[in-house]
Amino acid sequence: LRQTSGRWIGWPLIILLDTTMRSHQIALCIAPLLPSLWVLHSLLSSDLGSAIGGRNDTTVSPSPISTAATSVGAQLLLFMALGILGYVGTNRLIPSIKYYMLKRGISGKDLGKKGTPSENEDIPEALGIVPGAIFLICLIFCLIGFATNHPSKLLDLNSALLSICFMLFLGFTDDVLEWPWRYKLFLPSVASLPLLCCYEGSTSVVVPIPLRQLLMNEGSLTTLGRLLCHFVVVDQNADGSIVNLGLFYLVYMGLLAVFCTNAINIHAGINGLEVGQSYVIGCAVLFHNLIEIQARSIAWENHVFSAMILLSFLGVSLALLRHNWYPASVFVGDTYCYFAGMTFAVVGILGHFSKTLLLFFIPQVINFLWSTPQLFKRIPCPKHRLPKFNSQTGKMEPSRVLLKSGKKEIANMTLINLCLQMLGPMSEQNLCVALLAFQTLCCAFGLYVRYNLAQMVFD
C-alpha cells in the first residue's frame, strides 16, 4: 500500500486529462480537490508506513492504532477506486441516457441562450438521474468493505441509502411532473426520518464561552437559564457550558435536510452552477473528514463513513460537470439538486458534524436570506429568476421584476443577479467561474472558522 498509494492518488488527475477538456476546466476541477489529495497522501504515507514498518519488526507487536491505520488506509483506497469507477461509468452512460430523454420529450430550452442560434435547441433534462443511480451502485458495493470493518455502522449506511434513494426519486418525478413547492418542502422532511431514527450521536451543543454567563453565574442558574430549563437541559455540572437540546436538535437536523436539498436548487440557473457548487462543497467536506481521520479524533469512524460517501459522490458529480459545463449539453434538473442536497445532509447528520456542515453553505445561506422577500411573496416572484442574456453584447445581465405597485422594477433577488449588479455584465461561463470562486473562498473561510476561530469561543 505504501508503494502504490501515490499512483492511486494520481488516478483522479490522470482521468481529468481528457482531450475534450480545456486547460481552465481541468484547473477548475483539480483545484478544490488538491487539499484533500494532499492530506490523503500524507495520511497514507505516514500512518500506513508506520503500520507496515511495525509489521516488519517481529519484536514489536502491532498496536491497535497501527492496525486501524492500515485498515482505514486500505478502505480509503478502495473508496477512491469506486469513485473513479463511478466517474467512468457516469461519463460513458450520460450520452446514451441523453438520447432516451430526448426521445421521450424530457427536454427543455436553455433560457440563457435567447437570441442565439442555439435558443431553439432541445437539451435533455433530469440527467441527474445518471450520477444518482451510479452513486447508489457504488454505495452498495461500499457495504462490502465498510460493514466488514465497521459492523455497527451498517444501519447508518442503509438509512443513508434509503434517504438518498427517496430524494433521487422525488427529484426525478419533480422534473417530470413539476411538483408544487409545498411538496418540495414537506417531502425532504419525510426522507430524513430514516436518518433521525438511527441517529445515535449527542443532542447536546457546547455554549460559546462569552454566552455561558448568561446561563449560569457563580455556580447557579440565571433567570434565562431557569427559563431554558423548561425546554432543554442546561448542564449545571459543566457550569452551563453544555446544553442538551434533545428533541429540538432532531428537529434542527430535519430542517437541515430540507435546507440542503432546496438551497442548491434555488442557487441555480446557469450552466454548471448546480454541479459546480456541489462539487466544491463536497471537496471541502472531504478535506474536513480527512483532517479528522488523520488527527484520530474521537469520531474518526464517522468521518470515514462520510469520506466513503463523498468519494463516490465527487466521482459521479465530476463526470456530470463535464457535460453540464458551458455550453451545457445536458441539464441536471431537480433530480441532481435533491440528490446532492440529501447526500450532504446524510454525511452531516450521520457523520455528526451537522453544525460544521453549515459553514460550507455560506453562499447558499446568503442566497436564501437575500431571496426571502420573493420566496415569501413580499415581492413578486416569477417562476424563473435566472439572469437574462443580452444577445447584442453576448453577456448576462440581471433580470428584473415589476413591483406590485407597477411603477418600479428591481433586480430579482438572487445571489447570481447580485453578483452581476456588483461586478457588471459578464459571459455565462465567467459568471459561473466567479460564483464557484466565491463558493471556494467561503468554504476555505468555513474551514478557518472551524479550526482557528472556534478555538477562541469554545474550550
C-alpha positions as a Markdown table, in Angstrom:
| # | Residue | x | y | z |
|---|---|---|---|---|
| 1 | Leu | 0.0 | 0.0 | 0.0 |
| 2 | Arg | 2.8 | 2.4 | 0.8 |
| 3 | Gln | 4.4 | 1.9 | -2.6 |
| 4 | Thr | 1.2 | 2.2 | -4.6 |
| 5 | Ser | -0.6 | 4.9 | -2.7 |
| 6 | Gly | 1.0 | 7.6 | -4.8 |
| 7 | Arg | -0.2 | 6.0 | -8.0 |
| 8 | Trp | -3.7 | 5.6 | -6.6 |
| 9 | Ile | -4.0 | 9.2 | -5.6 |
| 10 | Gly | -2.8 | 10.3 | -9.1 |
| 11 | Trp | -5.6 | 8.4 | -10.8 |
| 12 | Pro | -8.2 | 11.2 | -10.5 |
| 13 | Leu | -5.8 | 13.6 | -12.0 |
| 14 | Ile | -5.0 | 11.3 | -14.9 |
| 15 | Ile | -8.7 | 10.7 | -15.7 |
| 16 | Leu | -9.2 | 14.5 | -15.9 |
| 17 | Leu | -6.6 | 14.8 | -18.6 |
| 18 | Asp | -9.0 | 14.2 | -21.4 |
| 19 | Thr | -8.7 | 15.8 | -24.8 |
| 20 | Thr | -12.3 | 17.0 | -24.6 |
| 21 | Met | -11.5 | 19.2 | -21.6 |
| 22 | Arg | -9.8 | 22.6 | -21.8 |
| 23 | Ser | -7.0 | 23.6 | -19.5 |
| 24 | His | -9.1 | 26.0 | -17.4 |
| 25 | Gln | -11.7 | 23.3 | -17.0 |
| 26 | Ile | -9.1 | 20.9 | -15.7 |
| 27 | Ala | -7.7 | 23.5 | -13.3 |
| 28 | Leu | -11.2 | 24.2 | -12.1 |
| 29 | Cys | -11.8 | 20.6 | -11.3 |
| 30 | Ile | -8.5 | 19.8 | -9.7 |
| 31 | Ala | -8.1 | 22.9 | -7.5 |
| 32 | Pro | -10.8 | 22.2 | -5.0 |
| 33 | Leu | -9.7 | 18.5 | -4.7 |
| 34 | Leu | -5.9 | 19.2 | -4.2 |
| 35 | Pro | -6.1 | 19.8 | -0.4 |
| 36 | Ser | -7.9 | 16.5 | 0.1 |
| 37 | Leu | -5.4 | 14.6 | -2.1 |
| 38 | Trp | -2.5 | 16.2 | -0.2 |
| 39 | Val | -4.0 | 15.1 | 3.2 |
| 40 | Leu | -4.8 | 11.7 | 1.9 |
| 41 | His | -1.3 | 11.2 | 0.6 |
| 42 | Ser | 0.1 | 12.4 | 3.9 |
| 43 | Leu | -2.2 | 10.0 | 5.8 |
| 44 | Leu | -1.2 | 7.0 | 3.7 |
| 45 | Ser | 2.5 | 7.8 | 3.7 |
| 46 | Ser | 2.7 | 8.3 | 7.5 |
| 47 | Asp | 0.2 | 6.1 | 9.1 |
| 48 | Leu | 0.4 | 3.2 | 6.6 |
| 49 | Gly | 4.1 | 3.4 | 6.5 |
| 50 | Ser | 4.4 | 3.2 | 10.3 |
| 51 | Ala | 1.9 | 0.3 | 10.4 |
| 52 | Ile | 3.9 | -1.7 | 7.7 |
| 53 | Gly | 7.1 | -0.9 | 9.5 |
| 54 | Gly | 5.6 | -2.3 | 12.7 |
| 55 | Arg | 4.7 | -5.5 | 10.9 |
| 56 | Asn | 8.2 | -6.0 | 9.6 |
| 57 | Asp | 9.6 | -5.6 | 13.1 |
| 58 | Thr | 8.9 | -9.1 | 14.6 |
| 59 | Thr | 10.0 | -8.0 | 18.0 |
| 60 | Val | 7.2 | -5.5 | 18.4 |
| 61 | Ser | 3.5 | -6.5 | 18.1 |
| 62 | Pro | 1.4 | -4.1 | 16.0 |
| 63 | Ser | -0.5 | -1.7 | 18.1 |
| 64 | Pro | -4.3 | -1.2 | 17.7 |
| 65 | Ile | -3.7 | 2.3 | 16.3 |
| 66 | Ser | -1.3 | 0.9 | 13.6 |
| 67 | Thr | -3.8 | -1.8 | 12.7 |
| 68 | Ala | -6.6 | 0.7 | 12.5 |
| 69 | Ala | -4.4 | 3.0 | 10.3 |
| 70 | Thr | -3.8 | 0.2 | 7.8 |
| 71 | Ser | -7.5 | -0.7 | 7.7 |
| 72 | Val | -8.5 | 2.9 | 7.2 |
| 73 | Gly | -5.9 | 3.4 | 4.5 |
| 74 | Ala | -7.0 | 0.3 | 2.6 |
| 75 | Gln | -10.6 | 1.4 | 2.9 |
| 76 | Leu | -9.9 | 4.9 | 1.6 |
| 77 | Leu | -8.0 | 3.5 | -1.4 |
| 78 | Leu | -11.0 | 1.1 | -2.1 |
| 79 | Phe | -13.5 | 4.0 | -1.8 |
| 80 | Met | -11.3 | 6.1 | -4.2 |
| 81 | Ala | -11.3 | 3.3 | -6.7 |
| 82 | Leu | -15.1 | 3.1 | -6.5 |
| 83 | Gly | -15.2 | 6.9 | -7.0 |
| 84 | Ile | -13.1 | 6.5 | -10.1 |
| 85 | Leu | -15.3 | 3.8 | -11.5 |
| 86 | Gly | -18.3 | 6.0 | -10.7 |
| 87 | Tyr | -16.7 | 8.8 | -12.8 |
| 88 | Val | -16.1 | 6.5 | -15.7 |
| 89 | Gly | -19.5 | 4.9 | -15.6 |
| 90 | Thr | -21.3 | 8.2 | -15.4 |
| 91 | Asn | -19.2 | 9.8 | -18.1 |
| 92 | Arg | -20.0 | 6.9 | -20.5 |
| 93 | Leu | -23.6 | 6.5 | -19.6 |
| 94 | Ile | -24.8 | 10.1 | -19.9 |
| 95 | Pro | -24.6 | 10.3 | -23.8 |
| 96 | Ser | -26.7 | 7.1 | -24.0 |
| 97 | Ile | -29.4 | 8.3 | -21.5 |
| 98 | Lys | -29.4 | 11.7 | -23.1 |
| 99 | Tyr | -30.7 | 10.1 | -26.3 |
| 100 | Tyr | -33.6 | 8.4 | -24.4 |
| 101 | Met | -34.5 | 11.6 | -22.6 |
| 102 | Leu | -34.8 | 13.5 | -25.9 |
| 103 | Lys | -36.8 | 10.6 | -27.4 |
| 104 | Arg | -39.3 | 10.7 | -24.5 |
| 105 | Gly | -39.5 | 14.5 | -24.7 |
| 106 | Ile | -37.9 | 15.1 | -21.3 |
| 107 | Ser | -36.0 | 18.2 | -22.5 |
| 108 | Gly | -36.1 | 22.0 | -22.4 |
| 109 | Lys | -34.7 | 25.2 | -23.9 |
| 110 | Asp | -31.7 | 27.0 | -22.5 |
| 111 | Leu | -33.2 | 30.3 | -21.4 |
| 112 | Gly | -29.7 | 31.8 | -21.2 |
| 113 | Lys | -29.2 | 31.4 | -25.0 |
| 114 | Lys | -32.1 | 33.5 | -26.2 |
| 115 | Gly | -31.2 | 35.5 | -29.3 |
| 116 | Thr | -28.5 | 32.9 | -30.3 |
| 117 | Pro | -28.7 | 30.2 | -33.0 |
| 118 | Ser | -29.0 | 27.6 | -30.2 |
| 119 | Glu | -32.0 | 29.1 | -28.5 |
| 120 | Asn | -34.4 | 26.6 | -30.0 |
| 121 | Glu | -32.2 | 23.5 | -29.4 |
| 122 | Asp | -33.7 | 20.8 | -27.2 |
| 123 | Ile | -31.5 | 19.9 | -24.3 |
| 124 | Pro | -32.2 | 16.8 | -22.3 |
| 125 | Glu | -33.3 | 17.4 | -18.7 |
| 126 | Ala | -33.2 | 15.4 | -15.5 |
| 127 | Leu | -29.7 | 13.8 | -16.3 |
| 128 | Gly | -29.0 | 13.9 | -12.6 |
| 129 | Ile | -30.6 | 10.5 | -12.5 |
| 130 | Val | -27.5 | 9.0 | -14.1 |
| 131 | Pro | -24.9 | 10.1 | -11.4 |
| 132 | Gly | -27.5 | 9.3 | -8.8 |
| 133 | Ala | -28.0 | 5.8 | -10.0 |
| 134 | Ile | -24.3 | 5.1 | -10.4 |
| 135 | Phe | -23.7 | 6.6 | -6.9 |
| 136 | Leu | -26.2 | 4.2 | -5.3 |
| 137 | Ile | -24.5 | 1.3 | -7.1 |
| 138 | Cys | -21.1 | 2.4 | -5.8 |
| 139 | Leu | -22.5 | 2.9 | -2.3 |
| 140 | Ile | -24.0 | -0.7 | -2.3 |
| 141 | Phe | -20.5 | -2.1 | -3.1 |
| 142 | Cys | -19.1 | 0.0 | -0.3 |
| 143 | Leu | -21.2 | -2.1 | 2.0 |
| 144 | Ile | -18.8 | -5.0 | 1.5 |
| 145 | Gly | -15.7 | -3.2 | 2.8 |
| 146 | Phe | -17.2 | -0.8 | 5.2 |
| 147 | Ala | -19.6 | -3.1 | 7.0 |
| 148 | Thr | -16.8 | -5.7 | 7.5 |
| 149 | Asn | -14.6 | -3.2 | 9.4 |
| 150 | His | -17.5 | -1.2 | 11.0 |
| 151 | Pro | -20.4 | -3.5 | 11.5 |
| 152 | Ser | -22.0 | -1.0 | 13.9 |
| 153 | Lys | -22.4 | 1.4 | 11.1 |
| 154 | Leu | -24.4 | -0.9 | 8.8 |
| 155 | Leu | -27.7 | 0.6 | 10.0 |
| 156 | Asp | -26.3 | 4.1 | 9.2 |
| 157 | Leu | -25.4 | 3.1 | 5.7 |
| 158 | Asn | -28.8 | 1.5 | 5.0 |
| 159 | Ser | -30.6 | 4.6 | 6.2 |
| 160 | Ala | -28.3 | 6.8 | 4.1 |
| 161 | Leu | -29.2 | 4.6 | 1.0 |
| 162 | Leu | -32.9 | 4.9 | 1.8 |
| 163 | Ser | -32.9 | 8.7 | 2.2 |
| 164 | Ile | -30.8 | 9.4 | -0.8 |
| 165 | Cys | -32.8 | 7.0 | -3.0 |
| 166 | Phe | -36.1 | 8.6 | -1.8 |
| 167 | Met | -34.8 | 12.1 | -2.8 |
| 168 | Leu | -33.5 | 10.9 | -6.1 |
| 169 | Phe | -36.9 | 9.5 | -6.9 |
| 170 | Leu | -38.6 | 12.7 | -5.7 |
| 171 | Gly | -36.3 | 14.9 | -7.8 |
| 172 | Phe | -36.9 | 12.8 | -11.0 |
| 173 | Thr | -40.6 | 12.9 | -10.5 |
| 174 | Asp | -40.4 | 16.6 | -9.9 |
| 175 | Asp | -38.6 | 17.1 | -13.3 |
| 176 | Val | -41.3 | 15.1 | -15.0 |
| 177 | Leu | -44.5 | 16.2 | -13.1 |
| 178 | Glu | -43.3 | 19.6 | -11.6 |
| 179 | Trp | -44.5 | 19.3 | -8.0 |
| 180 | Pro | -45.8 | 22.4 | -6.2 |
| 181 | Trp | -43.4 | 24.0 | -3.7 |
| 182 | Arg | -45.4 | 22.8 | -0.7 |
| 183 | Tyr | -44.5 | 19.2 | -1.5 |
| 184 | Lys | -40.8 | 20.1 | -2.1 |
| 185 | Leu | -40.7 | 21.5 | 1.5 |
| 186 | Phe | -42.5 | 18.6 | 3.1 |
| 187 | Leu | -41.1 | 15.5 | 1.4 |
| 188 | Pro | -37.4 | 16.1 | 2.3 |
| 189 | Ser | -38.5 | 16.0 | 6.0 |
| 190 | Val | -40.0 | 12.6 | 5.3 |
| 191 | Ala | -36.8 | 11.5 | 3.6 |
| 192 | Ser | -34.8 | 12.5 | 6.6 |
| 193 | Leu | -36.7 | 10.3 | 9.0 |
| 194 | Pro | -34.6 | 7.2 | 8.5 |
| 195 | Leu | -31.5 | 9.3 | 9.4 |
| 196 | Leu | -33.1 | 10.7 | 12.5 |
| 197 | Cys | -34.4 | 7.3 | 13.6 |
| 198 | Cys | -30.9 | 5.7 | 13.6 |
| 199 | Tyr | -29.1 | 8.7 | 14.9 |
| 200 | Glu | -27.1 | 7.7 | 18.0 |
| 201 | Gly | -25.0 | 10.8 | 18.4 |
| 202 | Ser | -25.2 | 13.5 | 21.0 |
| 203 | Thr | -28.0 | 16.0 | 21.0 |
| 204 | Ser | -26.0 | 18.5 | 23.1 |
| 205 | Val | -24.3 | 21.6 | 22.0 |
| 206 | Val | -21.4 | 23.5 | 23.5 |
| 207 | Val | -22.2 | 27.1 | 24.5 |
| 208 | Pro | -19.7 | 29.7 | 23.4 |
| 209 | Ile | -17.6 | 31.0 | 26.3 |
| 210 | Pro | -18.9 | 34.6 | 26.2 |
| 211 | Leu | -22.5 | 33.4 | 26.5 |
| 212 | Arg | -22.1 | 31.0 | 29.4 |
| 213 | Gln | -22.5 | 33.7 | 32.0 |
| 214 | Leu | -26.0 | 34.3 | 30.6 |
| 215 | Leu | -27.0 | 30.8 | 31.7 |
| 216 | Met | -25.0 | 30.3 | 34.9 |
| 217 | Asn | -23.4 | 32.8 | 37.3 |
| 218 | Glu | -21.3 | 31.9 | 40.3 |
| 219 | Gly | -22.5 | 28.3 | 40.2 |
| 220 | Ser | -26.2 | 28.9 | 40.0 |
| 221 | Leu | -28.7 | 29.3 | 37.1 |
| 222 | Thr | -29.6 | 32.7 | 35.9 |
| 223 | Thr | -33.1 | 33.8 | 35.1 |
| 224 | Leu | -32.5 | 32.9 | 31.4 |
| 225 | Gly | -31.0 | 29.6 | 32.4 |
| 226 | Arg | -34.0 | 28.7 | 34.6 |
| 227 | Leu | -36.3 | 29.7 | 31.8 |
| 228 | Leu | -34.5 | 27.5 | 29.2 |
| 229 | Cys | -34.6 | 24.5 | 31.6 |
| 230 | His | -38.4 | 24.3 | 30.9 |
| 231 | Phe | -37.5 | 23.3 | 27.3 |
| 232 | Val | -33.9 | 22.0 | 27.3 |
| 233 | Val | -31.4 | 20.7 | 29.8 |
| 234 | Val | -28.6 | 23.1 | 31.0 |
| 235 | Asp | -25.7 | 21.0 | 32.4 |
| 236 | Gln | -25.0 | 22.6 | 35.8 |
| 237 | Asn | -22.1 | 20.3 | 36.4 |
| 238 | Ala | -20.4 | 21.8 | 33.4 |
| 239 | Asp | -21.2 | 25.4 | 34.6 |
| 240 | Gly | -23.6 | 26.0 | 31.7 |
| 241 | Ser | -21.1 | 25.1 | 29.0 |
| 242 | Ile | -23.2 | 22.3 | 27.6 |
| 243 | Val | -26.9 | 22.4 | 26.8 |
| 244 | Asn | -28.8 | 19.2 | 25.8 |
| 245 | Leu | -31.4 | 20.3 | 23.2 |
| 246 | Gly | -33.0 | 16.8 | 23.0 |
| 247 | Leu | -35.9 | 16.7 | 20.5 |
| 248 | Phe | -35.1 | 20.3 | 19.3 |
| 249 | Tyr | -31.7 | 19.0 | 18.0 |
| 250 | Leu | -33.5 | 16.3 | 16.0 |
| 251 | Val | -35.9 | 19.0 | 14.6 |
| 252 | Tyr | -32.8 | 21.1 | 13.6 |
| 253 | Met | -31.3 | 18.1 | 11.7 |
| 254 | Gly | -34.6 | 17.5 | 9.9 |
| 255 | Leu | -34.7 | 21.2 | 8.9 |
| 256 | Leu | -31.1 | 20.9 | 7.8 |
| 257 | Ala | -32.1 | 18.2 | 5.3 |
| 258 | Val | -34.8 | 20.5 | 4.0 |
| 259 | Phe | -32.4 | 23.4 | 3.7 |
| 260 | Cys | -29.6 | 21.4 | 2.0 |
| 261 | Thr | -31.9 | 20.0 | -0.7 |
| 262 | Asn | -33.6 | 23.3 | -1.5 |
| 263 | Ala | -30.6 | 25.6 | -1.1 |
| 264 | Ile | -28.8 | 24.1 | -4.0 |
| 265 | Asn | -32.0 | 24.1 | -6.1 |
| 266 | Ile | -32.7 | 27.8 | -5.7 |
| 267 | His | -29.0 | 28.8 | -6.2 |
| 268 | Ala | -29.1 | 27.7 | -9.8 |
| 269 | Gly | -30.0 | 28.8 | -13.3 |
| 270 | Ile | -26.7 | 28.9 | -15.3 |
| 271 | Asn | -24.7 | 26.2 | -16.9 |
| 272 | Gly | -22.5 | 24.3 | -14.4 |
| 273 | Leu | -23.5 | 26.1 | -11.3 |
| 274 | Glu | -25.6 | 23.4 | -9.6 |
| 275 | Val | -23.0 | 20.7 | -10.0 |
| 276 | Gly | -20.1 | 23.0 | -9.6 |
| 277 | Gln | -21.2 | 24.3 | -6.2 |
| 278 | Ser | -21.9 | 20.7 | -5.0 |
| 279 | Tyr | -18.5 | 19.6 | -6.2 |
| 280 | Val | -16.8 | 22.4 | -4.3 |
| 281 | Ile | -18.8 | 21.8 | -1.1 |
| 282 | Gly | -18.1 | 18.1 | -1.4 |
| 283 | Cys | -14.3 | 18.7 | -1.7 |
| 284 | Ala | -14.4 | 20.9 | 1.4 |
| 285 | Val | -16.3 | 18.4 | 3.5 |
| 286 | Leu | -14.0 | 15.6 | 2.3 |
| 287 | Phe | -11.0 | 17.7 | 3.4 |
| 288 | His | -12.6 | 18.2 | 6.8 |
| 289 | Asn | -13.2 | 14.4 | 7.1 |
| 290 | Leu | -9.6 | 13.6 | 6.2 |
| 291 | Ile | -8.2 | 16.1 | 8.7 |
| 292 | Glu | -10.3 | 14.5 | 11.4 |
| 293 | Ile | -9.2 | 11.0 | 10.3 |
| 294 | Gln | -5.5 | 12.0 | 10.3 |
| 295 | Ala | -5.9 | 13.5 | 13.7 |
| 296 | Arg | -7.5 | 10.3 | 15.0 |
| 297 | Ser | -10.4 | 12.3 | 16.5 |
| 298 | Ile | -12.9 | 10.7 | 18.8 |
| 299 | Ala | -15.4 | 10.4 | 15.9 |
| 300 | Trp | -12.9 | 9.2 | 13.3 |
| 301 | Glu | -15.2 | 6.3 | 12.3 |
| 302 | Asn | -18.0 | 8.7 | 11.4 |
| 303 | His | -15.6 | 10.7 | 9.2 |
| 304 | Val | -14.5 | 7.5 | 7.4 |
| 305 | Phe | -18.2 | 6.9 | 6.8 |
| 306 | Ser | -18.6 | 10.4 | 5.4 |
| 307 | Ala | -15.4 | 10.1 | 3.2 |
| 308 | Met | -16.7 | 6.8 | 1.8 |
| 309 | Ile | -19.9 | 8.5 | 0.6 |
| 310 | Leu | -18.2 | 11.7 | -0.7 |
| 311 | Leu | -15.5 | 9.9 | -2.8 |
| 312 | Ser | -18.2 | 8.2 | -4.8 |
| 313 | Phe | -20.3 | 11.5 | -4.9 |
| 314 | Leu | -17.4 | 13.5 | -6.2 |
| 315 | Gly | -16.6 | 11.0 | -8.9 |
| 316 | Val | -20.1 | 11.0 | -10.4 |
| 317 | Ser | -20.5 | 14.7 | -9.9 |
| 318 | Leu | -17.3 | 15.5 | -11.8 |
| 319 | Ala | -18.4 | 13.4 | -14.7 |
| 320 | Leu | -21.8 | 15.2 | -14.8 |
| 321 | Leu | -20.0 | 18.6 | -14.6 |
| 322 | Arg | -18.1 | 17.8 | -17.8 |
| 323 | His | -21.4 | 17.5 | -19.7 |
| 324 | Asn | -23.2 | 20.4 | -17.8 |
| 325 | Trp | -20.4 | 22.9 | -18.2 |
| 326 | Tyr | -20.9 | 25.8 | -20.5 |
| 327 | Pro | -22.2 | 25.3 | -23.2 |
| 328 | Ala | -24.3 | 22.6 | -21.4 |
| 329 | Ser | -25.2 | 19.5 | -23.5 |
| 330 | Val | -27.5 | 18.3 | -20.6 |
| 331 | Phe | -29.5 | 19.8 | -17.8 |
| 332 | Val | -29.2 | 18.2 | -14.3 |
| 333 | Gly | -32.7 | 19.1 | -13.2 |
| 334 | Asp | -34.1 | 19.0 | -9.7 |
| 335 | Thr | -33.0 | 15.3 | -9.7 |
| 336 | Tyr | -29.4 | 16.2 | -9.1 |
| 337 | Cys | -30.1 | 19.1 | -6.7 |
| 338 | Tyr | -32.2 | 17.0 | -4.4 |
| 339 | Phe | -29.7 | 14.1 | -4.6 |
| 340 | Ala | -26.8 | 16.3 | -3.8 |
| 341 | Gly | -28.5 | 18.1 | -1.0 |
| 342 | Met | -29.6 | 14.9 | 0.7 |
| 343 | Thr | -26.1 | 13.5 | 0.3 |
| 344 | Phe | -24.7 | 16.4 | 2.3 |
| 345 | Ala | -27.5 | 16.1 | 4.9 |
| 346 | Val | -26.6 | 12.4 | 5.2 |
| 347 | Val | -22.9 | 13.0 | 5.8 |
| 348 | Gly | -23.6 | 15.9 | 8.1 |
| 349 | Ile | -26.1 | 14.1 | 10.3 |
| 350 | Leu | -24.6 | 10.6 | 10.4 |
| 351 | Gly | -21.1 | 12.0 | 10.4 |
| 352 | His | -22.0 | 14.0 | 13.5 |
| 353 | Phe | -20.8 | 17.4 | 12.1 |
| 354 | Ser | -24.2 | 18.9 | 11.2 |
| 355 | Lys | -23.2 | 22.3 | 12.6 |
| 356 | Thr | -19.8 | 22.4 | 10.8 |
| 357 | Leu | -21.6 | 21.5 | 7.5 |
| 358 | Leu | -23.4 | 24.8 | 7.5 |
| 359 | Leu | -20.1 | 26.6 | 7.4 |
| 360 | Phe | -19.7 | 25.3 | 3.8 |
| 361 | Phe | -23.1 | 26.6 | 2.8 |
| 362 | Ile | -22.4 | 30.3 | 3.3 |
| 363 | Pro | -23.2 | 31.3 | -0.3 |
| 364 | Gln | -26.4 | 29.2 | -0.1 |
| 365 | Val | -27.4 | 30.9 | 3.2 |
| 366 | Ile | -26.7 | 34.3 | 1.7 |
| 367 | Asn | -28.8 | 33.5 | -1.4 |
| 368 | Phe | -31.7 | 32.2 | 0.8 |
| 369 | Leu | -31.7 | 35.3 | 3.1 |
| 370 | Trp | -31.4 | 37.6 | 0.1 |
| 371 | Ser | -34.2 | 35.8 | -1.7 |
| 372 | Thr | -36.5 | 35.8 | 1.4 |
| 373 | Pro | -38.7 | 38.7 | 0.2 |
| 374 | Gln | -39.5 | 37.0 | -3.0 |
| 375 | Leu | -39.8 | 33.4 | -1.6 |
| 376 | Phe | -42.4 | 34.6 | 0.9 |
| 377 | Lys | -44.2 | 36.7 | -1.7 |
| 378 | Arg | -43.4 | 40.1 | -0.2 |
| 379 | Ile | -42.1 | 40.9 | -3.7 |
| 380 | Pro | -43.4 | 39.3 | -6.9 |
| 381 | Cys | -41.5 | 36.1 | -7.6 |
| 382 | Pro | -41.5 | 34.8 | -11.2 |
| 383 | Lys | -41.0 | 31.1 | -12.0 |
| 384 | His | -37.6 | 31.7 | -13.4 |
| 385 | Arg | -35.3 | 34.3 | -11.7 |
| 386 | Leu | -32.2 | 33.5 | -13.7 |
| 387 | Pro | -30.3 | 36.4 | -15.3 |
| 388 | Lys | -31.2 | 37.4 | -18.8 |
| 389 | Phe | -28.9 | 37.1 | -21.8 |
| 390 | Asn | -28.1 | 40.2 | -23.9 |
| 391 | Ser | -27.7 | 38.9 | -27.5 |
| 392 | Gln | -26.1 | 42.2 | -28.6 |
| 393 | Thr | -23.3 | 42.2 | -26.0 |
| 394 | Gly | -23.2 | 38.4 | -25.5 |
| 395 | Lys | -23.2 | 38.9 | -21.7 |
| 396 | Met | -25.6 | 38.0 | -18.9 |
| 397 | Glu | -27.4 | 40.9 | -17.1 |
| 398 | Pro | -29.6 | 41.0 | -14.0 |
| 399 | Ser | -33.2 | 40.0 | -14.7 |
| 400 | Arg | -35.8 | 42.4 | -13.3 |
| 401 | Val | -39.3 | 42.1 | -11.8 |
| 402 | Leu | -42.1 | 44.7 | -11.6 |
| 403 | Leu | -43.2 | 45.5 | -8.1 |
| 404 | Lys | -46.8 | 45.2 | -7.0 |
| 405 | Ser | -47.2 | 49.0 | -7.4 |
| 406 | Gly | -46.5 | 48.6 | -11.1 |
| 407 | Lys | -44.3 | 51.7 | -11.0 |
| 408 | Lys | -40.8 | 50.3 | -10.4 |
| 409 | Glu | -38.7 | 47.4 | -11.4 |
| 410 | Ile | -35.9 | 45.8 | -9.3 |
| 411 | Ala | -33.5 | 43.1 | -10.0 |
| 412 | Asn | -34.6 | 39.6 | -9.0 |
| 413 | Met | -33.2 | 38.9 | -5.5 |
| 414 | Thr | -30.8 | 36.1 | -6.1 |
| 415 | Leu | -27.0 | 35.8 | -5.5 |
| 416 | Ile | -26.5 | 35.4 | -9.2 |
| 417 | Asn | -28.2 | 38.7 | -10.0 |
| 418 | Leu | -26.5 | 40.3 | -7.1 |
| 419 | Cys | -23.1 | 39.2 | -8.4 |
| 420 | Leu | -23.9 | 40.8 | -11.8 |
| 421 | Gln | -25.0 | 44.0 | -10.1 |
| 422 | Met | -21.8 | 44.2 | -8.2 |
| 423 | Leu | -19.3 | 43.0 | -10.9 |
| 424 | Gly | -21.2 | 44.2 | -14.0 |
| 425 | Pro | -22.4 | 42.1 | -17.0 |
| 426 | Met | -20.3 | 39.1 | -18.0 |
| 427 | Ser | -20.5 | 36.0 | -20.0 |
| 428 | Glu | -22.3 | 33.0 | -18.6 |
| 429 | Gln | -19.1 | 31.0 | -18.2 |
| 430 | Asn | -17.3 | 33.8 | -16.4 |
| 431 | Leu | -20.3 | 34.3 | -14.2 |
| 432 | Cys | -20.2 | 30.6 | -13.2 |
| 433 | Val | -16.5 | 30.7 | -12.5 |
| 434 | Ala | -16.9 | 33.8 | -10.3 |
| 435 | Leu | -19.7 | 32.2 | -8.3 |
| 436 | Leu | -17.7 | 29.0 | -7.9 |
| 437 | Ala | -14.6 | 31.0 | -6.8 |
| 438 | Phe | -16.8 | 32.7 | -4.2 |
| 439 | Gln | -18.0 | 29.3 | -3.1 |
| 440 | Thr | -14.4 | 28.1 | -2.8 |
| 441 | Leu | -13.4 | 31.1 | -0.7 |
| 442 | Cys | -16.4 | 30.7 | 1.6 |
| 443 | Cys | -15.5 | 27.0 | 2.1 |
| 444 | Ala | -12.0 | 28.0 | 2.9 |
| 445 | Phe | -13.3 | 30.6 | 5.4 |
| 446 | Gly | -15.5 | 27.9 | 6.9 |
| 447 | Leu | -12.5 | 25.7 | 7.5 |
| 448 | Tyr | -10.6 | 28.6 | 9.0 |
| 449 | Val | -13.5 | 29.3 | 11.4 |
| 450 | Arg | -13.8 | 25.6 | 12.3 |
| 451 | Tyr | -10.1 | 25.1 | 13.1 |
| 452 | Asn | -9.0 | 28.5 | 14.2 |
| 453 | Leu | -11.7 | 31.0 | 15.3 |
| 454 | Ala | -13.7 | 28.3 | 17.0 |
| 455 | Gln | -10.8 | 27.8 | 19.5 |
| 456 | Met | -11.4 | 31.4 | 20.7 |
| 457 | Val | -15.0 | 30.9 | 21.7 |
| 458 | Phe | -15.0 | 27.2 | 22.6 |
| 459 | Asp | -12.9 | 25.1 | 25.1 |
